[in-house]
Structure formats: C-alpha cells, structure tokens
Amino acid sequence: MVREKEIYKVTLVGAVANLLLVGFKFVAGVAGHSGAMVADAVHSVSDFVTDLVVIAFVGISARPQDRSHDFGHGKFETIATMFIGLALAAAAIGIVVSGAGKLALWIQGEDLPSPGKIALWGALVSIAIKEALYQYTAKAGKRLNSSAVTANAWHHRSDALSSIGAAIGIAGAILLGNRWTVLDPLASIAVGAMLVKVAWDLLGPSLGELTEQSLPEDTEKEIIDLVESVGGVSEPHNLRTRRIGAHIAAEIHIRLDGRLPLSEAHEKASTIESLFTERFGPGSHIIIHMEPLKE
C-alpha cells in the first residue's frame, strides 16, 4: 500500500505539470508560429495521457494474488509500461510526419513562418521543468522498483530532449533570418526520430516480459549461487525464470541426499525460499523440485 501511494504521488505531480505545460506550449507554439513548439506540445499531451495510464494501472498491479491471478497482478504494471512506449511512439511518428510535411513545402519554394521569441521561451521553460520531473521520477522509479514509473521518467526526459531540439531549431530560425526558417521543421523531425528510439527502448523489455523472456544471465547465476549456498544442496539445474512486474519468479531442480528425512529436505527448501525472497523481495517466489543424488 505504501508503494502504491508513492507511485500515485510521483505520477500525480508529473500529471499536473504536464497539464500546465500542454496549455503553455500550445499558446507559445501558435502565438510564436513554431511547428516545433506545437509538436513539443503534442508530446506533452502524450506525457499527460501516460500519467493517467500509470495512475489507472498501479492500483491493479498492487493487488495481491487471488483466485483469478495465482501469481499476482504485477504484469498490469508491465502493460502500463507498454502503453507508455506505444503512446511515445505514436507521438514521435506524428512529429516526424508533421515536420516532413513542412520540409516538403519549403523544398517546393513555399515560405515558412519565422517563429517568435515566445516559442523559444516556451521551449526553454519546458526543458527546465521536464528535466526536473525526470530526475524526481527516475529516483522514485528506482526506489520503488517500478518499471512503469521508470518508463514515465524517460517520457519526461524525452520531452526535455524534444524541447532542446525545438529550442535549437527555433533559435536558429530567429537568429539567422527567414532563409533559415527550415531549421524549425528540421528540429522537429530530429526530435521525432530520437523519440522513436526511446519508445523502442521502453517497448523491448515490456514485450520480453509479456512473452515470458528469461531473466538476464547474471541474475540467473546469482540465483544458482544462492541455492548452492545452502548446505547439503547440490547440482542445481533446469532453472527457469521470468519477471512479473516488479517481482521475479523462478523454478529450479536441486539434488539432496536420498536418505535425508522429509522434514530436513523441506527445511532446506524453505531456507532457499527465505533467501530468495530476502534477496529479490517478498513478492518474488521460487518453486523447488527436489531429486535424490545420483549414485
């Protein structure tokens, strides 16, 4: 419950800031005749939507296991992360298409409106606010071990980066004169392309988790080392792992002395389970299959 409240708090701060930035950027973009600034405002809209997605899904993912979900609801957080990646990808593609359309008009000889200083100020204010939100949200995501909060932090960072691109394009168009107004749509295209990469980096791990991808090799080695640290346990094998939201699940076979009383064998398995949850969190679990040592 404490984790859930912290996620709500962090995300709500971002949502309020994004909502204010959406209005500010649209006004700055329209009044300043800047396509890059308007594109940046669209990105902030996607930020606000993803904040709502996190708020909607965090309550579900925090629910304990029940009859309908024996392994808990952790993957709802993964679904939220995936939605964030998809929203970011959609915003990025829209920015690229819009910028490419204006670039095509410029190539055909059409004059593009020169952006005003208000658009530049809009970009600079956005950079400062969104970078501060990134730092705040990223620290919370790491502390709370939340992939959705961490993904949302990168959404804040990507908005800051897009504002940097917009600021460069707008400043160039203002300082270099009407001949260089093309810098504004070029900046929006560069920003959009960069955001596509960020979106892919978010979607990859989410897809991996939803398709039951194994944990990294170093994590699996750590699990094997943990199992082998229990006296009398040998030859851990057939390790299977996966991630469930903020937690992990594993299955492993071990060998014990076949003459060991059942109560002692059970005690060793319980020791492994305790060490596992102590290391990877109480929501994580391990299934142990015991076999007799080969003669």
N, C-alpha and C positions, 0 to 999 in steps of 0.2 A: 504493500500500500504506500509506503514512504517513497519507493522508487517511482511508482505511478504518479504521485503528486509532484515529484521533482520534474518528471518529464512534462507534465501538464504546465508547470510553471515556466520552464525554459521555453517551451513551444509557444505559450501564450504571449510571452514577451516578444518573440520573433514575429508572431502574427500581428500584433498591434503595430510594431514598427513597419512591417511590410505594408499594412493597410495605409498608413500615413504616407509611406514612400510612393505607393501607386499613384495617389492623387497628386503629390508634389511633382513626380516625374512626368506625368501626362501633361500637367499645366506647363511645366518647363519645356517639354518637347514640342507641344503645339504652339505655345507663345514664341518659342525660340526657333521654330521652323527646322527642327532637327529630327530626321528619321532615326538616327542612332539613339537619341534620347527616348523617343517613343518606343523603340524596340526594347530599350532597357526597362521601360515602364511595364511592357508586356511580360518581361522576365520576372518583374516583381509580383505581377499578378499570379504567375505560376508558383512563386515562392509562397504567397498567401494561401493558395489552394493546397499546397503540400503541408503547410502548417495545420490546416483543417483536417487533412488526411491522418497526420500523426495523432492529433487530438482524438479523432474518431477511433483509431485502431489501438491506441495504447491501453485503453480500458479493457478491450477484449483480450489482448495479448497477456495482460497481467492476471487473468483468471487462472485459478489452479486447475489441475486435471479433474475431469468429471466423466460421467458415463459415455458421453459423446466424443471426448478427446482424452484418451488414456495417457497421452504424452504431453498434455497441457495445450495451451493456445499460443505458444511462443512464435509460431510461424505467421501469425497475423501481423506481427511486427515486421517480418520479412516482406510480406505483401505490401505493407505501407512503404517500406524502402523501395520496392519495385515501382510502386505508383509514383514516388518522387522522381525516380530515374526516368520513367516514361513521360512525366509532365515536363521535366527539364529537356528531354529530347525533342518533344513537340514544340516547346518554346524556342529551342535552338534552331530547328528547321524553319520555323516561321520567320525568325530573324534573318536567316540566310536568304530565304526566298524574297523577303521584302527588300533587303539590301541589293540583291541581284537585279531585281526589277528596276530600281532607281539607277543602278550602274548601267543597265541596258539603255535607259533613256538618255543618260549622259553620253554614252558612246554614239547614240544616234544624233547628237548635237543639241539636245534639249538642256536648257539651263536649269540647274538645281538651286533651290533657295539657300541662301547663306544662313547658317544657324546663328542665333543671337547669344549674347552673353549669359542670359538666364538659363539657357540649356547647359552651358559649361558649368555654371554654379550648381545646377541640378545634379550633374554628374559627380562633381567634387563632394557635395554633401552626401550623396549616395555611397561613395567609396568609403567615407569615414564611418558612416552608420553601419554599413553591411560588414565591414571588416571587424568592427567591434562586436557585432552579433555573431560572426564566425568564431571569434576567439571564445566568447561566452558559451556558445552552444557546443563547440568542439570539446571544451573541457568537461562540460556536463555529460556529453555522449561517452567520453572515455570513463568518467567516474561512475556512470550508471550502466556501463556496458550495454548500450543501446545502439543497434545498427541504424534504426530509424532516426534517432537524434543526431548521430554522426553524419548520416546522409543529408539530413536537413542542414547541418552545419556547412557541409560542402555546397549546398544550394546557396547559402548566404555568401560563401566565398566566391562562387561562380558569378553571383550578381555583382560583387565588388569588382571582380575582374572585368566583367562586361562593362561596368561603369568606367573603368580605367580605359578600356578600348574606345568607348564613346567619348570620353574626355579628350583623348589624343586626337580623334577624328574631328571633333567639334573645334578644339583649339587650333588645329591646323587649318581648318576651313576659315576660321575667323581671322587668324593672323596672316595667312598667305593670300587672302583675297578670293574673289569669285572664281578664278580659274581653278582653285583647289577645293571647291565645294564637294568634289567627288570623294574627298577623304572621309566625309561623314558616312556614306553608304559602304565604303570600303571597310571602315572601322566596324560597322555593324555585321558585315559578312565575316570578318576575322573573329569577332566575338562569338557569333553563332557557331562557327566551326570549332572553336575552343570548347564551347558548351556541349557539343555533341560528344567530344572525348570525355568530358566529366560525366555525362549521362551514362555512357558505356561503362565507365569505371564503377558506377553505382549499380547498374543492372547486372553486371557479370557475377558478383558474389551472391546476389539475390537469386538469380537463376540457378546458380550452383547449389544453393541451399534447398530450393524448392524441388530440384531434381535429385536430391539425396547425395550430393557430392561429398566425398570423404574429407575429413579434416586435413590440414597441412601435415606434411611428413614429420616435421619437428614436434608437432603436438602429439601425433601417434607414438613417436619414440618416447615422449615424456610419459605417456600412459603406460607403455610397456615397462619403462624403468620403475614407475610407481608400483606396478603389480609385482615385479621381481624383488622389490624391497621388502616384501613380506616373507618372513622365514618359512621354509618348507614349500614355497610355491616355485614351480619351475616351468620352463618351456611354454611361456605364453604364446598363443598362436591364434590364427583365424580372427584377427582383430578387425572389427567393422565399426566405423564411426560416422557421425553426421552431426549437423548443427540444427538446433530447434530454437530459433530466435536468439535470445541472449544466453542460452544454455547449450550444452552438448550431450550427446548420448553415445554410448559405446557398448559393444558386445565383444567378449573375448573368451577363449578357451584356455584353461590352465591345467597343469598336471600336479597331483598330490600323491603322497604315499597311499597305495590302495588299502593298507591295513589301518589307516587313520580312522578313528571313530567319527561317526557322522557329526557329532556335536563339535569336534575340533575342526573338521572340514568347514562346517558352517561358520565357525568363528573366524577362520582365515578369510572366507569370502566376505564376511561382514567388515573385517578390517580393511580389505581392499575398497569396499564401498565407502567406508568412512573417509579414507584417504582421498578417494576420488572426489567426493562432494566437498571436502575441505579445500581441495586444490581448485576445482572448477565451478564451485558454487552449489548451494543446496538444491537448485532447480535442475542440476545435471544428474544423470544416473548412468549406471553401468550394469549390464547383465553378465553374469559369470557362469560359464559351463565348466564343471569340474570333471576331470578324467584321471584314471589311475596311471601312475608312472609305468612306462613300458619296461617289461622285464629284460 
